[in-house]
């Protein structure tokens, strides 16, 4: 009887853990134009999610991100930018102001989402998934600063992350995109 109870308990714990884990495809957000964006539309693509800001010392990474996107977008790769004002007020603008800034200064053509919180009490659900092992099943990864990069595979599963100061063309990202180890 004790063995059956333990087996049932283990099964229930396993089921609840599996139910908690989601994939990227379970999320819908608002894009920068205030239209719903369903991540399931990216099935089969590698996705690089980046929290971005317009008034940060790392803001020039927009140029490298756009270059990376242009180079690999025809190889089932996409970048998704999430403006966030969580670090010293470095993204104070409205969605319209952010969109204008990105277009005029960096010719950004990769998908940009509405401004969200990537940490703190109002952290967006997608960032809870990206940063909490209990949600993603992989690891905990606090967002350190603007331009932290999260790598999601073609099946919508979190693979890894790259710290903010790392160049978008760093070996970890390029080798991941190109399927090299």
HUSUL-V25924 format. One record per residue. N is the residue number from 1. SS is DSSP state (H for helix, E for strand, - for the rest). D_CENTER is the distance of its C-alpha to the mean C-alpha in Angstrom with 1 decimal. Layout:
n->N ss->SS d_center->D_CENTER
n->N ss->SS d_center->D_CENTER
This chain:
n->1 ss->- d_center->46.0
n->2 ss->H d_center->43.9
n->3 ss->H d_center->42.2
n->4 ss->H d_center->41.4
n->5 ss->H d_center->40.0
n->6 ss->H d_center->37.8
n->7 ss->H d_center->36.6
n->8 ss->H d_center->35.8
n->9 ss->H d_center->34.0
n->10 ss->H d_center->31.9
n->11 ss->H d_center->31.1
n->12 ss->H d_center->30.1
n->13 ss->H d_center->27.8
n->14 ss->H d_center->26.2
n->15 ss->H d_center->25.8
n->16 ss->H d_center->24.2
n->17 ss->H d_center->21.7
n->18 ss->H d_center->20.9
n->19 ss->H d_center->20.7
n->20 ss->H d_center->18.2
n->21 ss->- d_center->15.7
n->22 ss->- d_center->13.7
n->23 ss->- d_center->11.7
n->24 ss->H d_center->8.8
n->25 ss->H d_center->11.9
n->26 ss->H d_center->13.2
n->27 ss->- d_center->11.1
n->28 ss->E d_center->12.6
n->29 ss->E d_center->11.8
n->30 ss->E d_center->13.9
n->31 ss->E d_center->13.5
n->32 ss->- d_center->15.1
n->33 ss->- d_center->18.4
n->34 ss->- d_center->18.2
n->35 ss->- d_center->18.1
n->36 ss->E d_center->16.4
n->37 ss->E d_center->13.5
n->38 ss->E d_center->13.5
n->39 ss->H d_center->10.7
n->40 ss->H d_center->13.8
n->41 ss->H d_center->14.8
n->42 ss->H d_center->12.5
n->43 ss->- d_center->14.5
n->44 ss->- d_center->15.8
n->45 ss->- d_center->13.2
n->46 ss->E d_center->11.0
n->47 ss->E d_center->7.5
n->48 ss->E d_center->6.0
n->49 ss->E d_center->2.9
n->50 ss->E d_center->5.4
n->51 ss->E d_center->7.3
n->52 ss->E d_center->10.6
n->53 ss->- d_center->14.2
n->54 ss->- d_center->17.5
n->55 ss->- d_center->20.0
n->56 ss->- d_center->18.6
n->57 ss->- d_center->20.3
n->58 ss->- d_center->17.1
n->59 ss->- d_center->17.0
n->60 ss->- d_center->18.7
n->61 ss->H d_center->15.6
n->62 ss->H d_center->15.1
n->63 ss->H d_center->18.0
n->64 ss->H d_center->16.8
n->65 ss->H d_center->13.4
n->66 ss->H d_center->15.7
n->67 ss->H d_center->18.1
n->68 ss->H d_center->15.6
n->69 ss->H d_center->14.6
n->70 ss->H d_center->18.3
n->71 ss->H d_center->19.3
n->72 ss->H d_center->17.2
n->73 ss->H d_center->16.4
n->74 ss->H d_center->19.6
n->75 ss->H d_center->18.6
n->76 ss->- d_center->16.1
n->77 ss->E d_center->13.1
n->78 ss->E d_center->10.8
n->79 ss->E d_center->8.5
n->80 ss->E d_center->6.8
n->81 ss->E d_center->7.6
n->82 ss->E d_center->7.7
n->83 ss->E d_center->11.1
n->84 ss->E d_center->12.1
n->85 ss->- d_center->15.6
n->86 ss->- d_center->15.3
n->87 ss->- d_center->16.9
n->88 ss->- d_center->20.5
n->89 ss->- d_center->20.2
n->90 ss->- d_center->18.6
n->91 ss->- d_center->17.2
n->92 ss->- d_center->20.2
n->93 ss->- d_center->20.4
n->94 ss->- d_center->20.2
n->95 ss->H d_center->18.0
n->96 ss->H d_center->21.0
n->97 ss->H d_center->21.5
n->98 ss->H d_center->18.0
n->99 ss->H d_center->18.3
n->100 ss->H d_center->21.7
n->101 ss->H d_center->20.8
n->102 ss->H d_center->18.1
n->103 ss->H d_center->20.5
n->104 ss->H d_center->23.6
n->105 ss->H d_center->22.5
n->106 ss->H d_center->19.9
n->107 ss->- d_center->20.5
n->108 ss->- d_center->16.8
n->109 ss->- d_center->16.7
n->110 ss->- d_center->13.1
n->111 ss->E d_center->11.7
n->112 ss->E d_center->11.2
n->113 ss->E d_center->10.7
n->114 ss->E d_center->13.0
n->115 ss->E d_center->13.1
n->116 ss->E d_center->11.9
n->117 ss->- d_center->12.3
n->118 ss->- d_center->9.8
n->119 ss->- d_center->12.8
n->120 ss->- d_center->16.3
n->121 ss->- d_center->18.3
n->122 ss->- d_center->16.4
n->123 ss->- d_center->12.8
n->124 ss->- d_center->11.1
n->125 ss->H d_center->11.1
n->126 ss->H d_center->7.5
n->127 ss->H d_center->7.1
n->128 ss->H d_center->10.3
n->129 ss->H d_center->9.2
n->130 ss->H d_center->6.5
n->131 ss->H d_center->9.5
n->132 ss->- d_center->12.6
n->133 ss->H d_center->14.5
n->134 ss->H d_center->16.5
n->135 ss->H d_center->13.8
n->136 ss->H d_center->11.9
n->137 ss->- d_center->15.2
n->138 ss->- d_center->14.2
n->139 ss->- d_center->14.0
n->140 ss->- d_center->13.6
n->141 ss->- d_center->11.5
n->142 ss->- d_center->12.4
n->143 ss->- d_center->10.5
n->144 ss->- d_center->13.5
n->145 ss->- d_center->13.4
n->146 ss->- d_center->12.0
n->147 ss->- d_center->10.2
n->148 ss->- d_center->8.6
n->149 ss->E d_center->6.6
n->150 ss->E d_center->4.9
n->151 ss->E d_center->7.1
n->152 ss->E d_center->7.6
n->153 ss->- d_center->11.3
n->154 ss->- d_center->13.5
n->155 ss->- d_center->14.2
n->156 ss->- d_center->10.8
n->157 ss->- d_center->10.9
n->158 ss->E d_center->8.8
n->159 ss->E d_center->10.9
n->160 ss->E d_center->10.4
n->161 ss->E d_center->9.0
n->162 ss->E d_center->10.9
n->163 ss->- d_center->12.4
n->164 ss->- d_center->12.5
n->165 ss->- d_center->15.9
n->166 ss->- d_center->15.4
n->167 ss->- d_center->16.0
n->168 ss->- d_center->13.6
n->169 ss->- d_center->16.7
n->170 ss->- d_center->17.1
n->171 ss->H d_center->18.6
n->172 ss->H d_center->15.8
n->173 ss->H d_center->13.5
n->174 ss->H d_center->16.5
n->175 ss->H d_center->18.1
n->176 ss->H d_center->15.2
n->177 ss->H d_center->15.1
n->178 ss->- d_center->18.9
n->179 ss->- d_center->19.2
n->180 ss->- d_center->21.2
n->181 ss->- d_center->21.4
